[in-house]
Amino acid sequence: MDDIIEYIKSRYDPICMIVYGSYADGTNGPDSDFDAMAVTSHGAPAHDTSFVDGTRLDLFVYPASHFDGDIDWDEIAQIYGGRVVLDREGLGERLTAGVAEYIRALPQKSREEIAESLAWCQKMLARAGRKDPEGMFRWHWLLVDSLEIYFDAIGEPYRGPKKALLQMERERPRAFELYSAALGSMSQEALGRWIEHIGDTAAESSDT
């Protein structure tokens, strides 16, 4: 990682740099991208996807003027939970704090919205059981979308599959077990147990 940071410093001369994703939380592997954001004193926005020592960058570069005035926090929400590795003027800390506040303030789904999502899950589960091409498409569609619906049910922000699965494994092992079983098989029963668990979790959350 040090070589990558040095490459970014030498090419862009950033005033701050924030590393996020797997390199920030230590879950990176041989195929992981290096996710980062750098802010420069001047220049134009850029997206650097170069390879450095065999690792692909996913680096977003912004001039400091991009963050003058009102900031579009959703645009840089991916840095949530990131690590500031360079901060000459305090901008990195301000941006990470602002994103954290933005994420915490995001409105949660209402009970009615969650109920609608659960009804959609049940409808998709029934159609997926047909096992024809459309049914198989709906099977995979349900597996993808139900993960975000689960996070709606527990009132937590959904930050993509990798972070969501890691959070489930650490904090909600039963949910992780059920979802993993549904992912790893074409069992209608396994998928049904996962959807049932989402419904039970939503009901428990609404009672608290």
Secondary structure, DSSP 8 states (H G I E B T S, - for coil): -HHHHHHHHHHH--SEEEEETHHHHT---TT--EEEEEEESSS--EEE--EETTEEEEEEEEEGGGGSSS--GGGGGGGTT-EEEEESSSHHHHHHHHHHHHHHHS----HHHHHHHHHHHHHHHHHHTT-SHHHHHHHHHHHHHHHHHHHHHHT-----HHHHHHHHHHH-HHHHHHHHHHHT---HHHHHHHHHHHHHHHHHHHH-
